[in-house]
Amino acid sequence: MNNQYGFPPELISQPPEQRLLYFKNPDKTIMHEQLKIAFNKLFRTVHESAGASIILVIGPSGVGKSTLLQLLKKKILEESLVQMSISPAWIPIVCVEAPAPAGKATFRWKNFYRTILLAVDEPGIDQKIDYDSDGVHRSSNGKLLISQKATEDSLRSSMEKALIHRHPYTLAIDEFQHIGKLAGIELLQAHMDCVKSAVNITKVPWTGFGTYQLIDFLELSPQLSRRTKIIHFPRYNLQFDEDINEFKRVLEHLQLRMPLKETPPLRQKYWEFCYERSIGNIGTLIGWLTDAYDLCLNENATTLTLEHLQQTAKSAHECEQMASEAILGEERLIDSKYTTKSLRAILGFDNSEAKTKKHNTLNSEGNQLKSNHKSKQKRKPIQRNPKRDKVGSPKSEN
């Protein structure tokens, strides 16, 4: 049974909570193809940034960017254990989440600096940093204390000092698009200048994980764009057979991980509905199937049915909005014939071709004008223009 179902057979007799916990298992990651590709690119880029100040991991909401961040953190920490034991002050990676502004407010850097500062400051009392800054100090047992009266400038200075001292491979920031939420063009530009300045001072690249809204950041700052590495983490697309096959494989893996008496036919019967209400995002799919499986267990059902899926699925309207946003974002990131043509025009290729064509046309027209002018000059003043004379005379009427 273990080979067929992919779970220990004794789980069938366990309480629903235990069975659900086995399915959710946060330590068990499904390494599907898009996740593998994104992870390999990201890991290589973080280690060899090649001059990139910012690394942006961009994809639709629900694709699994937070999972990707956790995989990166785990891998970097695992390979850094020996060096960390030699250099206790070194932290190989710092991970935080950009908080969403409350209500109609815009992003506040002061709170974000506080979040980064607390994440960078590790608990070993032997390696504590003396920040020597107003509002930032330590208790008698070495715990970092940040006063509410601490200014934004003092927090920023302390954050930069901490990053310089710890010198991680990268500062990884989840939900990076929150920085630009509700910000106009000028404010968004100011936000990007803050990022650029912090990177320049600390020499620590920032890795932002976010939605396609991050493209707006790049369009506002060409200078920043030149120093940014983009890693696209896309959903699975129905236009490609290999994407459909991989999506079905993930479905089969998930259905085999559900401790049930009967394996639910997610891949065999319901794959289209599963794709429709997840729009091809594995993160969305897993969260949805977790809710559906929970409902199934609460009803003490022998298997997960289409009704369980329908009751826990996102609405068609919500999925339509998700799909529209994802498709628009994909179109903005993926090179097309239009953008290639636009690039050629900017570089001057098309202009050169147009100039050559225009030059040839002018030469041709000039030669024709010269020819006509010479023809007119050869005629005598009283010479009429050449024309065909009528032949014969009209018949007389009777």
BABAFI-912689 format. One line per field, with one value per residue (C-alpha): residue in three letters; residue number from 1; x, y, z. Coordinates in steps of 0.25 Angstrom, whole numbers, plus 5000, padded with zeros to 4 digits. Example, Ala and Ser with C-alpha at 12.3 -4.5 7.8 and 13.67 -1.06 7.14 Angstrom:
# residues 2
residuo = Ala Ser;
num = 1 2;
x = 5049 5055;
y = 4982 4996;
z = 5031 5029;
END
This chain:
# residues 398
residuo = Met Asn Asn Gln Tyr Gly Phe Pro Pro Glu Leu Ile Ser Gln Pro Pro Glu Gln Arg Leu Leu Tyr Phe Lys Asn Pro Asp Lys Thr Ile Met His Glu Gln Leu Lys Ile Ala Phe Asn Lys Leu Phe Arg Thr Val His Glu Ser Ala Gly Ala Ser Ile Ile Leu Val Ile Gly Pro Ser Gly Val Gly Lys Ser Thr Leu Leu Gln Leu Leu Lys Lys Lys Ile Leu Glu Glu Ser Leu Val Gln Met Ser Ile Ser Pro Ala Trp Ile Pro Ile Val Cys Val Glu Ala Pro Ala Pro Ala Gly Lys Ala Thr Phe Arg Trp Lys Asn Phe Tyr Arg Thr Ile Leu Leu Ala Val Asp Glu Pro Gly Ile Asp Gln Lys Ile Asp Tyr Asp Ser Asp Gly Val His Arg Ser Ser Asn Gly Lys Leu Leu Ile Ser Gln Lys Ala Thr Glu Asp Ser Leu Arg Ser Ser Met Glu Lys Ala Leu Ile His Arg His Pro Tyr Thr Leu Ala Ile Asp Glu Phe Gln His Ile Gly Lys Leu Ala Gly Ile Glu Leu Leu Gln Ala His Met Asp Cys Val Lys Ser Ala Val Asn Ile Thr Lys Val Pro Trp Thr Gly Phe Gly Thr Tyr Gln Leu Ile Asp Phe Leu Glu Leu Ser Pro Gln Leu Ser Arg Arg Thr Lys Ile Ile His Phe Pro Arg Tyr Asn Leu Gln Phe Asp Glu Asp Ile Asn Glu Phe Lys Arg Val Leu Glu His Leu Gln Leu Arg Met Pro Leu Lys Glu Thr Pro Pro Leu Arg Gln Lys Tyr Trp Glu Phe Cys Tyr Glu Arg Ser Ile Gly Asn Ile Gly Thr Leu Ile Gly Trp Leu Thr Asp Ala Tyr Asp Leu Cys Leu Asn Glu Asn Ala Thr Thr Leu Thr Leu Glu His Leu Gln Gln Thr Ala Lys Ser Ala His Glu Cys Glu Gln Met Ala Ser Glu Ala Ile Leu Gly Glu Glu Arg Leu Ile Asp Ser Lys Tyr Thr Thr Lys Ser Leu Arg Ala Ile Leu Gly Phe Asp Asn Ser Glu Ala Lys Thr Lys Lys His Asn Thr Leu Asn Ser Glu Gly Asn Gln Leu Lys Ser Asn His Lys Ser Lys Gln Lys Arg Lys Pro Ile Gln Arg Asn Pro Lys Arg Asp Lys Val Gly Ser Pro Lys Ser Glu Asn;
num = 1 2 3 4 5 6 7 8 9 10 11 12 13 14 15 16 17 18 19 20 21 22 23 24 25 26 27 28 29 30 31 32 33 34 35 36 37 38 39 40 41 42 43 44 45 46 47 48 49 50 51 52 53 54 55 56 57 58 59 60 61 62 63 64 65 66 67 68 69 70 71 72 73 74 75 76 77 78 79 80 81 82 83 84 85 86 87 88 89 90 91 92 93 94 95 96 97 98 99 100 101 102 103 104 105 106 107 108 109 110 111 112 113 114 115 116 117 118 119 120 121 122 123 124 125 126 127 128 129 130 131 132 133 134 135 136 137 138 139 140 141 142 143 144 145 146 147 148 149 150 151 152 153 154 155 156 157 158 159 160 161 162 163 164 165 166 167 168 169 170 171 172 173 174 175 176 177 178 179 180 181 182 183 184 185 186 187 188 189 190 191 192 193 194 195 196 197 198 199 200 201 202 203 204 205 206 207 208 209 210 211 212 213 214 215 216 217 218 219 220 221 222 223 224 225 226 227 228 229 230 231 232 233 234 235 236 237 238 239 240 241 242 243 244 245 246 247 248 249 250 251 252 253 254 255 256 257 258 259 260 261 262 263 264 265 266 267 268 269 270 271 272 273 274 275 276 277 278 279 280 281 282 283 284 285 286 287 288 289 290 291 292 293 294 295 296 297 298 299 300 301 302 303 304 305 306 307 308 309 310 311 312 313 314 315 316 317 318 319 320 321 322 323 324 325 326 327 328 329 330 331 332 333 334 335 336 337 338 339 340 341 342 343 344 345 346 347 348 349 350 351 352 353 354 355 356 357 358 359 360 361 362 363 364 365 366 367 368 369 370 371 372 373 374 375 376 377 378 379 380 381 382 383 384 385 386 387 388 389 390 391 392 393 394 395 396 397 398;
x = 5000 5012 5017 5003 4998 5011 5008 5010 4998 4996 4992 4978 4974 4980 4971 4968 4978 4990 4986 4984 4998 5004 4999 5002 5016 5024 5037 5033 5034 5029 5041 5033 5040 5037 5042 5055 5058 5055 5063 5076 5076 5074 5084 5094 5091 5092 5106 5111 5103 5112 5110 5095 5091 5077 5071 5056 5049 5036 5023 5008 5002 5001 5012 5021 5031 5031 5034 5046 5051 5051 5058 5069 5071 5072 5082 5091 5091 5094 5106 5111 5111 5126 5129 5119 5126 5139 5134 5122 5119 5116 5102 5101 5086 5076 5062 5050 5036 5033 5020 5008 5004 4991 4979 4982 4996 5008 5021 5028 5043 5045 5037 5044 5058 5054 5050 5063 5071 5065 5067 5082 5085 5087 5087 5101 5106 5120 5117 5108 5110 5111 5102 5105 5092 5081 5069 5077 5083 5085 5079 5089 5087 5091 5077 5075 5065 5059 5052 5040 5047 5058 5058 5057 5071 5077 5070 5075 5089 5089 5083 5094 5105 5099 5099 5113 5117 5110 5112 5102 5101 5088 5077 5065 5051 5038 5026 5035 5024 5018 5029 5022 5008 4999 5011 5011 5022 5031 5029 5032 5045 5049 5047 5056 5066 5066 5069 5080 5087 5086 5092 5103 5107 5106 5111 5100 5091 5076 5067 5053 5042 5029 5018 5018 5016 5031 5033 5028 5040 5049 5042 5044 5059 5067 5080 5074 5069 5083 5088 5076 5075 5061 5057 5044 5036 5024 5011 5009 5003 4993 4999 5011 5009 5021 5014 5001 5009 5017 5004 4997 5010 5009 4994 4997 5008 4998 4986 4996 5000 4986 4984 4970 4964 4962 4972 4964 4965 4970 4979 4970 4957 4958 4971 4964 4956 4969 4976 4964 4963 4978 4981 4994 5000 5005 5005 4990 4987 4994 4987 4973 4975 4979 4965 4958 4965 4962 4947 4948 4953 4943 4932 4939 4939 4946 4952 4952 4941 4938 4928 4940 4948 4936 4933 4947 4951 4953 4941 4942 4942 4954 4961 4958 4964 4977 4978 4977 4988 4997 4995 4998 5010 5016 5014 5022 5033 5034 5041 5032 5034 5029 5039 5050 5046 5045 5059 5065 5058 5065 5078 5077 5076 5062 5066 5078 5070 5060 5071 5076 5063 5060 5074 5071 5057 5062 5073 5063 5054 5066 5070 5056 5055 5069 5064 5051 5059 5069 5057 5051 5063 5065 5052 5051 5042 5032 5032 5020 5019 5019 5005 4999 4991 4978 4978 4968 4956 4942 4931 4921 4907 4896;
y = 5000 5009 5009 5011 5022 5029 5030 5020 5011 5013 5027 5022 5019 5032 5044 5054 5065 5055 5051 5066 5070 5059 5064 5079 5075 5089 5081 5073 5082 5077 5080 5082 5087 5102 5102 5095 5104 5117 5111 5108 5122 5129 5121 5123 5138 5140 5134 5141 5154 5159 5173 5172 5181 5176 5162 5162 5148 5152 5143 5143 5142 5128 5122 5118 5130 5129 5114 5117 5127 5117 5107 5117 5120 5106 5103 5115 5112 5097 5100 5111 5103 5101 5116 5121 5113 5119 5133 5134 5149 5145 5143 5137 5141 5151 5148 5158 5162 5176 5179 5184 5198 5199 5205 5216 5219 5217 5209 5213 5211 5214 5201 5193 5197 5193 5179 5177 5182 5171 5161 5164 5165 5150 5145 5142 5152 5150 5156 5168 5180 5194 5203 5216 5222 5229 5220 5207 5201 5188 5182 5177 5163 5168 5168 5179 5189 5199 5211 5217 5230 5225 5233 5228 5233 5226 5213 5213 5216 5204 5195 5199 5197 5183 5179 5183 5176 5163 5164 5153 5148 5156 5162 5154 5162 5155 5162 5173 5179 5185 5196 5202 5200 5213 5221 5231 5232 5242 5234 5221 5227 5232 5217 5212 5222 5217 5203 5207 5216 5204 5195 5204 5207 5193 5185 5175 5172 5171 5160 5164 5153 5159 5160 5166 5180 5180 5183 5197 5199 5196 5205 5217 5215 5212 5213 5203 5194 5192 5187 5178 5163 5158 5143 5140 5129 5126 5118 5106 5110 5102 5106 5096 5081 5080 5089 5081 5068 5074 5080 5066 5060 5069 5066 5051 5053 5061 5051 5040 5048 5048 5037 5032 5019 5022 5030 5043 5043 5057 5055 5045 5053 5066 5072 5082 5088 5088 5096 5105 5109 5110 5116 5107 5112 5101 5109 5113 5098 5093 5102 5099 5084 5085 5092 5082 5070 5076 5077 5062 5058 5066 5058 5045 5042 5031 5039 5054 5057 5068 5074 5076 5083 5092 5096 5100 5106 5121 5127 5128 5143 5143 5133 5141 5153 5145 5140 5153 5159 5148 5148 5163 5161 5150 5159 5170 5161 5152 5158 5159 5163 5177 5179 5174 5183 5195 5191 5192 5205 5210 5205 5211 5199 5203 5217 5213 5205 5216 5226 5217 5215 5230 5233 5223 5229 5243 5239 5233 5245 5254 5247 5247 5262 5264 5256 5264 5277 5273 5268 5282 5289 5282 5287 5300 5311 5309 5294 5288 5276 5263 5257 5247 5254 5248 5240 5242 5251 5249 5244 5254 5252 5250;
z = 5000 5003 4989 4983 4992 4996 5011 5022 5023 5038 5035 5031 5045 5051 5054 5043 5049 5048 5034 5030 5036 5028 5015 5019 5024 5022 5021 5009 4996 4983 4974 4961 4948 4949 4963 4960 4948 4957 4969 4960 4954 4967 4975 4964 4963 4978 4978 4966 4965 4954 4957 4960 4971 4971 4968 4965 4965 4958 4957 4959 4972 4977 4968 4980 4982 4997 4996 4987 4997 5008 4999 4996 5011 5014 5003 5007 5022 5019 5011 5020 5033 5033 5030 5040 5051 5047 5046 5056 5052 5038 5034 5020 5017 5023 5021 5023 5018 5013 5022 5014 5017 5026 5019 5009 5015 5007 5010 5023 5022 5037 5041 5030 5035 5049 5043 5035 5048 5057 5046 5044 5059 5063 5078 5080 5091 5087 5073 5077 5069 5076 5067 5075 5070 5076 5080 5077 5089 5097 5110 5121 5115 5101 5095 5084 5088 5078 5084 5078 5078 5069 5056 5042 5039 5052 5048 5034 5039 5049 5038 5028 5039 5042 5028 5026 5038 5035 5020 5015 5001 5000 5007 5003 5003 5001 4996 4991 4983 4996 4995 4983 4988 4986 4982 4971 4961 4969 4982 4975 4969 4983 4988 4978 4981 4995 4991 4981 4992 5003 4993 4989 5003 5009 4996 4999 4988 4990 4985 4984 4982 4977 4967 4953 4959 4961 4946 4949 4958 4946 4936 4946 4947 4935 4944 4954 4942 4937 4950 4952 4949 4947 4949 4944 4952 4943 4945 4936 4923 4915 4902 4905 4905 4914 4924 4924 4926 4938 4944 4943 4950 4962 4963 4963 4974 4982 4981 4985 4998 5003 5014 5009 5007 4992 4984 4978 4963 4962 4950 4943 4944 4950 4945 4936 4948 4956 4946 4944 4958 4961 4947 4947 4960 4969 4981 4979 4976 4988 4997 4991 4992 5006 5009 5001 5008 5021 5017 5012 5026 5034 5026 5029 5014 5007 4996 4992 4982 4971 4981 4992 4981 4977 4991 4994 4981 4978 4970 4955 4956 4965 4956 4944 4950 4954 4940 4934 4943 4941 4925 4925 4934 4925 4913 4919 4923 4911 4898 4886 4872 4876 4887 4878 4867 4877 4882 4868 4866 4879 4875 4861 4852 4847 4846 4837 4828 4827 4824 4813 4807 4808 4802 4790 4788 4788 4778 4769 4769 4767 4755 4750 4752 4745 4733 4732 4733 4722 4713 4715 4712 4698 4693 4685 4691 4680 4680 4685 4694 4687 4685 4675 4663 4659 4646 4635 4635 4641 4631 4626 4630 4619;
END
